[in-house]
Amino acid sequence: MILIPGLSCGGHVWDGTVAHFQDRYECHVVTLAGFAGQPAIQGPMLERIRDGLGQYIQNKRLERPVIVGHSLGAFMSFWLGAAFPDKLGPIIAVDGVPYFPGLADPKATPESVKGLADGMRSMRKSQTPAQAAFGLRLFLRPMVTDEKDFEEIAESSVKSDPKAVGQALYELMTTDLRPLVGKIRSRVLLLGATAMATTPEQRKQMEEHYRVQVASIPEHEVTFASKARHFIQMDEPEFLFAEMERFLVAGKGE
């Protein structure tokens, strides 16, 4: 099982998940380049990370590993599945989709959001370390419920390279995997977080925006953590573990 964290995060966000599954799976936890104190790399950053993960699977001789990704890590899981369809086992995407701007507006395209993406990247390039740390804490705070969990996430996230965070955000907003995910041959479970919905109508719309993103994947499921914000693995860990267990056990008989 390979576990991939999200934007700016260290691999420790998967500590609870590893503790739950390590008696049955060999767990490989990664921290992406430029995040949580890791050295940054030159762009195209996410494409290089995708290829690096593919090479890691080959070098370690991992036989169709389970891929578990959160947020940007989930985006990366979809990209790995499309790029290396014969190398991966089941994919579990934790509140991450093939194209993030499409969650707010299904009609969004890389062209329509490029100006915004450019601005966000430029802002992070010009920030001082103190400004970057402050901005990152503001960005992350609404994404998890418990203050202790937030501080744990923020402690390592603020060690991220601001330019790497800005570049990753830019590439995340301008890389649309929706036309590619139909190539995925792995079974896919997408777990969406909907606690931020304030009305039944808003929740229904949010759920539909998740579902449409993975509709072209031949074998997929979508389920929702109704009490979780973005970090489902911290807000609703028992729900996450139960859904992962169910999904993985069901696949063993196929």
C-alpha positions in Angstrom: 0.0 0.0 0.0 1.4 3.4 -1.1 0.0 6.4 0.8 0.4 9.8 -0.7 -0.4 13.0 1.3 -1.8 16.3 -0.1 -0.5 19.8 -0.8 2.3 20.8 1.6 1.6 17.9 3.9 4.1 15.4 5.4 3.5 11.6 5.4 2.5 11.7 9.1 -1.1 12.6 8.0 -1.4 8.8 7.3 -0.1 7.7 10.7 -3.5 6.5 11.9 -4.2 4.7 8.6 -0.8 3.0 8.7 -1.5 1.9 12.3 -4.8 0.4 11.2 -3.5 -1.5 8.1 0.1 -2.3 8.8 -0.7 -5.8 10.0 -2.0 -6.7 6.6 -0.2 -4.4 4.2 3.4 -3.3 3.7 2.9 0.4 3.9 5.0 2.8 1.9 4.4 6.4 3.0 5.8 9.2 0.8 6.2 12.9 1.3 6.3 14.8 -2.0 9.2 17.0 -3.2 9.2 20.5 -1.7 6.7 19.7 1.0 7.2 19.4 4.8 10.9 20.0 4.6 11.7 17.8 1.6 14.0 19.4 -1.1 12.1 21.0 -4.0 12.4 20.0 -7.7 12.1 22.0 -10.9 8.9 21.9 -12.9 6.9 20.4 -14.4 6.7 19.4 -10.8 3.7 17.1 -10.6 4.5 15.3 -13.8 8.0 14.5 -12.5 6.5 13.3 -9.2 4.1 11.1 -11.1 6.9 9.5 -13.1 9.0 9.2 -9.9 6.3 7.3 -8.2 5.9 5.0 -11.2 9.6 4.3 -11.1 9.5 3.7 -7.3 6.8 1.0 -7.9 9.1 -0.6 -10.5 12.3 -0.3 -8.5 10.7 -1.8 -5.4 9.1 -4.5 -7.5 5.7 -3.8 -5.9 3.0 -6.1 -7.4 -0.1 -4.0 -8.2 0.1 -2.0 -4.9 -3.0 -0.3 -3.4 -2.7 3.4 -4.0 -4.2 5.7 -1.3 -4.0 9.4 -1.9 -5.4 12.5 -0.1 -6.2 15.7 -1.9 -3.3 16.4 -4.3 -2.2 12.8 -3.5 -5.6 11.6 -4.7 -5.2 13.6 -7.9 -1.8 11.9 -8.3 -3.4 8.5 -7.7 -5.7 9.1 -10.7 -2.8 10.2 -12.8 -0.8 7.2 -11.9 -3.8 5.0 -12.7 -4.1 6.5 -16.2 -0.4 6.6 -16.9 0.4 3.1 -15.6 -2.9 1.2 -15.9 -1.3 -2.3 -15.7 1.0 -1.6 -12.7 -1.5 -0.6 -10.0 -4.0 -2.3 -7.8 -7.0 -0.6 -6.3 -7.0 3.2 -6.0 -8.6 4.9 -3.0 -9.0 8.7 -3.4 -9.6 10.6 -0.2 -11.3 13.9 -1.0 -9.4 14.4 -4.2 -10.5 14.4 -7.8 -9.1 14.5 -11.4 -9.7 18.2 -11.6 -10.0 20.3 -8.5 -11.5 23.5 -10.1 -14.3 21.3 -11.4 -15.6 20.6 -7.9 -16.7 24.3 -7.6 -17.6 24.6 -11.3 -17.9 21.5 -13.5 -17.5 23.8 -16.6 -14.0 25.1 -15.4 -11.1 24.4 -17.7 -7.3 25.0 -17.4 -7.8 28.0 -19.7 -10.6 29.6 -17.7 -8.6 29.4 -14.4 -5.1 30.1 -15.7 -5.2 33.8 -14.6 -6.2 32.8 -11.1 -3.6 30.0 -11.0 -0.9 32.4 -12.2 -1.8 34.9 -9.5 -1.7 32.3 -6.8 1.7 31.1 -7.9 3.2 34.6 -8.2 1.9 35.5 -4.7 3.7 32.5 -3.1 6.9 33.2 -5.0 7.1 36.7 -3.5 6.2 35.8 0.1 8.7 35.9 3.0 8.9 32.7 5.0 6.8 34.2 7.7 4.1 35.3 5.3 4.1 31.9 3.6 3.7 30.1 7.0 0.9 32.5 8.0 -0.9 32.1 4.7 -0.6 28.3 4.8 -2.1 28.1 8.2 -5.0 30.2 7.1 -5.4 27.9 4.1 -5.4 24.7 6.1 -7.4 25.7 9.2 -10.9 25.2 7.7 -9.9 21.8 6.3 -9.9 19.8 9.6 -12.2 20.0 12.6 -10.0 19.4 15.7 -7.5 22.0 16.7 -4.9 19.4 17.8 -5.1 17.8 14.3 -4.7 21.2 12.7 -1.6 22.0 14.7 -0.1 18.6 13.8 -0.7 19.2 10.1 0.5 22.8 10.2 3.7 22.1 12.1 5.2 20.2 9.1 3.3 22.0 6.4 4.9 25.4 7.2 8.3 23.8 6.5 7.3 23.5 2.8 9.1 25.5 0.1 6.6 28.4 -0.7 7.6 28.3 -4.4 7.0 24.5 -4.5 3.5 25.0 -3.0 2.8 27.7 -5.5 4.0 25.7 -8.4 2.0 22.6 -7.3 -1.1 24.7 -6.9 -0.6 26.2 -10.4 -0.1 22.7 -12.0 -3.1 21.3 -10.0 -5.3 24.0 -11.3 -4.1 23.8 -14.9 -3.9 20.0 -15.3 -7.2 18.4 -16.1 -7.2 14.6 -15.8 -10.9 14.2 -16.6 -10.3 13.2 -20.2 -7.7 10.7 -19.1 -9.2 8.8 -16.3 -11.2 6.5 -18.6 -7.9 4.7 -19.2 -7.8 3.6 -15.5 -8.2 -0.2 -15.2 -7.9 -0.3 -11.4 -11.0 -0.4 -9.2 -11.5 3.1 -7.8 -13.1 4.3 -4.5 -13.6 8.0 -4.2 -14.5 9.3 -0.8 -15.8 12.9 -0.7 -16.1 15.2 2.3 -19.4 17.0 2.6 -19.5 18.4 6.1 -19.1 21.9 4.7 -22.5 21.7 3.0 -25.0 23.9 4.8 -28.3 22.7 3.1 -29.5 19.4 1.7 -29.6 21.1 -1.8 -25.9 22.1 -1.5 -24.9 18.7 -0.3 -26.7 17.1 -3.2 -24.9 19.4 -5.7 -21.5 18.8 -4.0 -22.1 15.0 -4.3 -23.0 15.3 -8.0 -19.8 17.3 -8.7 -17.7 14.5 -7.2 -19.6 11.8 -9.1 -19.3 13.4 -12.5 -15.5 13.6 -12.2 -15.1 9.8 -12.1 -18.0 8.8 -14.3 -15.8 7.6 -17.1 -13.7 5.2 -14.9 -14.9 1.7 -15.8 -15.1 0.4 -12.3 -15.6 3.0 -9.6 -17.5 3.8 -6.4 -18.2 7.1 -4.8 -19.2 7.5 -1.1 -19.3 10.5 1.2 -18.1 11.3 4.7 -20.9 13.6 5.9 -19.2 14.7 9.1 -15.7 15.3 7.7 -14.0 18.3 6.3 -11.2 17.8 3.9 -9.0 15.6 6.1 -11.3 12.6 6.3 -8.5 10.5 7.7 -8.5 12.7 10.8 -12.1 13.9 11.0 -13.8 10.5 10.4 -11.1 7.8 10.6 -13.4 5.0 11.6 -15.6 5.7 8.6 -12.6 5.8 6.3 -11.2 2.6 7.6 -14.5 0.8 7.3 -15.0 2.0 3.7 -11.4 1.0 2.8 -11.8 -2.4 4.4 -15.1 -3.1 2.6 -13.7 -2.0 -0.7 -10.5 -3.9 -0.5 -12.1 -7.1 0.8 -14.7 -7.0 -2.0 -11.9 -6.8 -4.6 -10.1 -9.9 -3.4 -12.8 -12.2 -4.7 -12.6 -10.8 -8.2 
